[in-house]
Structures are given as structure tokens and as C-alpha cells.
Amino acid sequence: MSLTKELENTYAEFQKNAPQPVLDTFGSGVQALSDAFDPSKVIQIGQEFPDFELQDATGKFVTRDSLLKEGALLVSFYRGEWCPFCNLELRALQKHLPEFKAKGVSLVAISPQLADESLSTAEKNRLEFSVLSDVGNRLASQLGIVWSQPEAFRPIFEGFQIDWKRSYGDDSLEVPIPATILVNKDGVVRNTFIDPAYTKRLEPQVALEWASKL
């Protein structure tokens, strides 16, 4: 089954089971983000991907340049371990990891969660690639992909037993807009997929086609 189909099925299940007020609140928040989203203000093809130093799931600090020594990077920004759509995407990327490696591309997943939560994400999804913590969304801010979620979302997250401060180290409710970015070995952005609709993600097969053209 394609990633797109899995995402559609998961969203349909969510719509069937979630209370209508929750659906309405999430729906209006995402619609407001989509209305305000300006593609010209996010990282563009041909620009240099910013340097960074982020902790991986084991607490080790990793830099952009250390990763680029292995070749190109496919960077996936995800919202958090609690997000089923993010987990589906990460597992789909993991399934294709050998194909990306064969093309000289390393996979990297980044969220604003603390390192312990990144470890939980890596273990739960059996990921064999780097999962990094962009605490405070500092890197995501440089890319123009940070979403300050509406305060109306807070009681919903609390109802889902998501302890935001424990997971993220703050109460901001800020998350990255899910984004997939291909960076060549020289640190230049070659392709991007950035969609404010959180249920939409890039098919790994498309990313592999990008990689074939490096």
C-alpha cells in the first residue's frame, strides 16, 4: 500500500472516531494555516541548507557538515511521536532506506521534541537513520516552516494525554509544517515538499526519483 493510501485511511478513521468539536477545531486551525501559508517565505530550491548542531536520539550532537560527509541528505521534518501521520511517513522512509543508501543519500528526521522523545520515536518505528531534536524549532524557523498552533488545540492535546512541556521542553505548541527536503552533498537544496495540510506527505518513491537526478 502506498504511503498516500495509508495516510488517507488513517485520516478517515480519525474522522470517523473523533468527536465533532475536535474535528471542527483541528479543521479550522489547519484551514487558517493553509490560508496564511506563503510558499515564497520558506526555504527555496537552490539555497544553501542552514548549518546546524542538533542532538540525536542518544544525546550525541550532530552537525550538517558531518552528515554531508556521507553524501546527500533527505531531511524530513515531523511534528512529534504522537502524530500518526508522521509515524507512517517515517516508517515508509525506513522501508526504502537501502534504496536511498544505494543512491548515496542519508535519511534524517527532525522534530522539536527533546532527545528522549526522539529516542522513543526511533524505537517505536524501528528507525535505522538519524532522528534529531530541533528544540525550540530554531532550525525550522530558519527554513520558514514553523507553525504556532492555535491555543484552542491545547485542551485537545491534553485530552490525548500529550504532555507538551515534557515532550518539547516548553508550552509553545509550535511545530514544524511537515516538510521533506533533499540536500545535495554540497549543502544546496535540490527539491522540497512542504504542505500545510499535515495529512499530506511525500511518497518515498518520489524522493527516490529526486535522488536519481543528483
N, C-alpha and C positions, 0 to 999 in steps of 0.2 A: 504494500500500500504506500502511495506517495505521502510525503510529509504534509502536503496541502490537504489531502483527504483526511489524514489523521487529525489535523487541526480543525477542519470543518466538523468532523464527528464529535470532537471534544467540545467545541463551542455549542453544537446542537444539544448535547447532553446538559451542558451548563444552563442553556436557555430553558430546557425542559424542567430542571430541578430547582433552579434558584428562585427565590421569592421575587415577585414582580417589582417591588420597590428597589431591590438590589439591581435588577436588570435595568431599570429606568435610570438609577443613579450612575451606574457604570456607562450606560449608553450615552447619557447627556455629557458626561465628562470626556469621553473619547471623541464625541462629536465636536465639542468645543476645541479640543486639541487639534483635530483634523482641520477645522475651520481656520485656526490660527497658524497652522504649520506652513512655514515658508522654506521650500527646498533650497533656495539660494543662500540661506543662512547656515547650512550645515556643511560639513567637510565635502570638498569637491574633488572630482577626478582630476589628477594632475598635481594636486597639492601634496606637500610632504606630510606624512602622518606624524603627529607630535611625539617627541621623545617622552618616555615615562619610566618610572621606577615603582612597581607595584608588587605587593606581596602575593605569592601563590598560596595554594591551599595548605601547604606545610609551613607557611610563615616565612619562606625564603623570598628575598627581594629579587625581582626580575626586571630587566630593562628592555626597551625596544631593541637596542642595538645587539644585545646578547641573543635575542631571539632571531634577529635578522642574519646572524652569522650562519644559521642553519638554512637560510633561503627565504622565500616569500612567506607572508603571513595571511591567513584568513582569520579575521577578528570578528567575533560575534558578541555584541553587547546584549545582555539579557537582564531581566528585571529582578529575578531572585529565585531562590529554591522553591518558594511557594507557588510559583507560576507554572501551571501545567503546560501551557503553550511553549514556554521557554524550555522545559524539560524535554518535550517532544522534539524540539529543534536540536538540542544538544545531543540527544540520543541518535538522531538521524545523522548528525555530523560524525559521531563516533563510528557508526556503521560504515562510513566511507573513508575513515581515517587512512587505511592502507593506500587507497587510490590517491588521496591528497599527498601522502608521503612520496609516492612514486612520481608525482609531478613536482616535487621539491617544495611543497607548501606545508607549513606547520599550522595547526589549528590553535586558536587562543580564544577562550571565553572570558568575558569581563563583566562584572556586576559591581554595584556599590556595597554589597554585603561584606561583613567582616570575614577575615580569613577562616574562622571556624565554620561559618556558614558556607563558604566556598568549598571547604573540605566535605561538608555534608552533601553539597550538590555533586561533587566529583564522585563520591562513594555511591550515592543513590543511583546515579546514571552510569556508573562504571566507566567514567571518562579516563582516557589514557593520554589526554593532552592538557596543556596548562589552563588552569582556572584561576584568574587573578581578581584581586579586590581593589576596586577603584573607590575607596572610601571617600565619601563626600562628593562623588561624581566630578572630581577635578579634571580627569581626562575627558570624560563625556562632555563637560562644559566647554572644553577647547574645541570639541567637534560640533558643538551646537545641537546636541541631541538630548538634553536634559528636560524632563517633564516634571513640573511641580504639580503633583496630583491634587485634585480638589480636596478640601478639608472634609467634604461630605463622604469621602471614601474611608475616612479613619474608622468610624464605628463598624463599617463592613469588614475591614481587615481585623478589627478586634473580635468581631463575631466569628471570623475564621480562625481565631486563636493565633494570629500572627503578631508576635511581639516585635514591633518595628525597631525600638531602640536596642533591643538585644541583638537583632539581626544586622542592623545598619549603623549602630552607634549614635544615632540622632533621631529626632522626631520629625524630620522634614517632609517625609513622604515623597521625596524626589527619587525618580528612577530614570534610567536612560530609555529613550524611544528605542525599541528593538532595532538593531542595525547589524548588517553584515558588510564588512569592508575588506577588500583584497588589497594588500600592500606588497609591492614588488621588493626584491632583495635590496634595492637602493632606498627603500623607505617612502616611495611615492605611491599614492593611492591610484589604483588602476580601475577598480569597479566598486560600486556601492549599491546597497539595497537598504533603504531607510523608509519605513512606513509607519505613520502614527497609529494605524489600526493594529493593536497588539496581537490580533489573531492571525496576521499575515506574516509569513516568514519565507525566506529564500529557500528554494529547493536545493539540496546539496548537489544534484546533477547540474544545475545551472552554474553553481560555484565551480564545479569541476571543469565546465566548459570555459569559464573565465580563466582558470588556471592553465588550461591548454594553450591559451593565447599569450601567455607571459613570454 
